[in-house]
Amino acid sequence: MPGGWRTIAELIGMGAVVASLLLVVFELRQTQIAISAAAHSERTMRNLEILRFAVEFDSREIRTKLQRGEELSPHEQQILDNLLQMQMRHFEDLQYQHEIGAIPDETWQANLAGLHWAIQREQTEQDWERRKPFYRASFGSLVESLRSENR
């Protein structure tokens, strides 16, 4: 019977290895869910920061002046530049998170529609022309392809 005990011990050992691997897979999945939740929370906070910035500096007044063709003061121009840069950095970050798998396709597609809308605005387009060398190449390619769709 010594061979029988050995076989039983090997089966128990293999079962333990399989169980530990399943536990590791489960823990990895839980970690991925936690990372995804943290990324979603961070995106929400960044959206709120952009909105807070826009409200604090009353970007509505700046946009009204732009629509009327009025000149912005240097301070107002700086506010607009900051708001536009925050917006584009947010979209660049979202694209990166999508590339590494931290956000699902559905979330990315919704935000991509927002980026597409944003780059159609004249102020965003002008700001993009000045700042595009400062963004990641893959994001630059994405924005340029969206701009060519608009033409």
N, C-alpha and C positions, 0 to 999 in steps of 0.2 A: 503493500500500500504506500510506500514512500513516494512512488511516482505519482500516485493519485493526489497526495497532499501538495506535491510540488505543482501539479496542474491547477489545483484549486487556488493555491497562493498566487500563481501567475495570472489567473483570471481575475482574482480580487485586485491585484496590482494594476492590471489593464483597466479594470472598471474604475479604479481610483484615478488613474491618469485621464480617462475620458471625462469623469465627473469634474476634475479640476480644470480641464480645458473648457468644458461647458460653463463653469463658473467664471473663468477669465473672459469668455465671449460675452456673458451676461454683464460683467463689470465694464467691459469696453463699451457696450451699448449704452449703459447707464452714463458713462463718462461722456459719450458723444451727445446724448440728450442734454446733459448739463451744460456742455460747451455750446450747443445750439441755443439753449435757453439764455445763456449769458450773452451770446452774440445778439440775440433778438433784443434783450434788455439794453445792450449798449447802443444798438441802432435807434431804439426808442429814445434813449437819453440824448443822442446826437440830434435827432429830429426836434426834440424839445429845446435843445440849446439853440438851434438855428431859429426856431420860432421865437424864443425868448429874445434873442438878439434883434430880430426883425421888429418885434413889438417895442422893445426898449428904445430903439432908435427911430421908431415910427417910419419904417420903410415905406409905408403906404404914401406918406407925403412925398418921399423921394420918387416913387414910381409915378405919382400924379404929375410931378414936375417933368419927368422924362416923357410921359405921354403928351404933355403940352409942348414939348420941345424946349423947355426952359433949361437954362444953365444950372448945374449943381454947384454949390459952394465946395471948396476943398474938403471941408469936414463931411459934407453929405456924400461926396465922391468916395471918400475913404470908407464910409459906412457901407456904401453899395459894393465897393470892391471886397470888403471883408465878408459881406453876406454871400456874394457870388463865389468867393473862394471856399467858404464853409460848405456851400451847396455842392460844389464839384468834388471837394475832398470826401464828402459823405458818399457820393456816388462811386468814387474811386475805391473807397473802402468796401462798399457793398460788392463791387465787382471782384475785388480780391477775396472777400469771404466766400463768394460763389465759386471762384476758381479752386479754392482749397476744400470746398465741400461743407463749409460751416453754415451755409444757408441753402435751402432747397430751391429748385428751379422756379417753382411757383412764386416764391418771394422775390427772386431775382427778376423775373419777368415783370412783376408789378412795379418794381423800382426802375427797371429799364424803361418802362413807359413814362415814368416821371422824368428820367434823364432826357428822353427823347423830346418831351414837352419843354423842358428847361432850355435845351440848346437851341430851340427855335426862337427864343427871345433875343432881341438885338443886343442887349447889354451882356447877356451870357456869352454870346458869340464873340463880341469884342473882347471881353475878359479872357475867353479861351485863347484867342489869337495871341494875347500877350503872355499867357502863363503856360501854354501847352508843353513847353520843354521841361517843366518842373513836375510833370506827372509821369507815372509808370508808362512804359511803351505800350503795353497791352491796352491800357485804358485810353491812351491817345489814339490808338488804332480804332477802338470801339467808337469813340466820339467822332472821329473823322468819317467812319462809315455811316453813322447816324446823320451827320451833317450832309453827306452826299445824297442820302435818301430824301432829304428835305429840298434839295435843289431841283 
